[in-house]
Amino acid sequence: MAEALWTIDELAGATGGTVRGEPAKHFNGVSIDSRTVARGDIFVAIKGERQDGHDFVVNALRAGAGIAIVSRPTADMEAAGPLLVVDDPLAALENMGRAARGRSLAQIIAVTGSVGKTSTKELLNLALAQSGLTHASAASFNNHWGVPLTLARVQRECAFGVFEIGMNHAGEITPLTRMVRPHVAIVTAVAASHLGHFASLAEIADAKSEIFLGLEPGGTALINRDSEFYERLAAAARKAGCERIIGFGRNEAAEIRLERVALHSECSCVTASILGETIIYKLGIPGEHHALNSLAVLGAVKLVGADLARAALALATAAPAKGRGVRFRLMAPSGEFMLIDESYNANPASMRAALALLANAKTGRGGRRIAVLGDMLELGEQGPQLHAELAGAVDEARVDVLYACGPLMGNLWEKTPGSRRGAYAETSDKLKDALLDSLRGGDVVMIKGSLGSRMGPIVEAIKSRFPEARRDS
């Protein structure tokens, strides 16, 4: 039987809080969302940009939370259940994360990068789980509350932990990586993401390199060898005290090297040299960018002593996360078509990768490749130019019809020939009907944009109008 995640004594000791009421002695979960709190969870009432967890403490306790960590207790809260009173719930959560990391014997891997963080984290979770109990960040819990929350949930008996670490500004990764203290730190790529907060891509590389500051003694930096910033990142790793720096990619100098890849519409077949060991494997998600990141995954597997062969076999079962390339086969009156949901987020690098996936997708008889693109945000003054420069990627992807929305994507629309124009609108909501009315059997439609451009509702509208295609048993 698994040990309890937290005891009340450990919780009080880690947070320095004062217990009010009669809590249980053990807790098996940690939550910051009263809507999903499970019975016996620790509910942490952190204050976010839009909502304050204190407003939901009573609901959380009534839903079964075993205790609530608060800084502003009220009589209603005390009547609803036991409390742990602290000065700052977020600081308490951070201290819980540090305490959980301190007691863990797991091998820890941390991942950052402008693109590919979440998919790489999910592949690591899948691969490492073949060798032992693995704990990984849920969804994209990669920020100032997501990282400590993930740490606080690490089971005592875990063999491996996988953490995604993100940033919008310089200096944000440093406290998180020092909390996580990874044995292996991966940088997937440096690209024009959040460029509005940085003067150059080099500054983004420097911000990503902060991940090396938390490496455990004897730890390994695993860096994309194909990146123009490889040497800059490697120098930062050495400055941070890292003595083992390993590259992955196509570059012949890479210790983890892609030797051959066959890109198919729904998977890839890869031959790679993983630290001197040749591995041939199938990757269940398509796209060269995923194949390259799978090299880092298998390299990390070998570095932490997990079973490389089992990990490689497991990658065949990989599936894309929501909004990151999930495919739906839907039925229009004129026949079956495919929807590729890339709506989770976007920057120029991930947009080009998604267009490359569209290029490799197989259309049906009479079908078209349709790209539905929304604004890529947080690109600063370079935003208009970076949108216009997507014209080449649209050409290379052999896009038949472009639908675009948002003032920035208007720059691409202006460079699109009339023969390729579907419709343009200022917002995704105004674009939706024109797109839905045009879809027909044989089409492949790919939808992508930053979260703020609200492309997800278009995906849901398509799924609502068109039923799933029946598959032969």
PyMOL commands that set and color helices and strands:
alter all, ss='L'
color gray80, all
select helices_A, chain A and resi 8-15+53-62+75-80+89-103+117-128+146-152+173-180+195-197+201-214+230-239+288-303+308-317+348-360+380-388+391-396+410-414+418-420+428-438+451-453+456-465
alter helices_A, ss='H'
color red, helices_A
select strands_A, chain A and resi 6-7+18-20+26-27+30-31+42-44+67-70+83-85+107-112+134-136+160-164+184-187+220-224+244-249+256-263+268-274+277-283+326-332+335-342+369-374+401-405+421-425+444-448
alter strands_A, ss='S'
color yellow, strands_A
deselect
rebuild
show_as cartoon
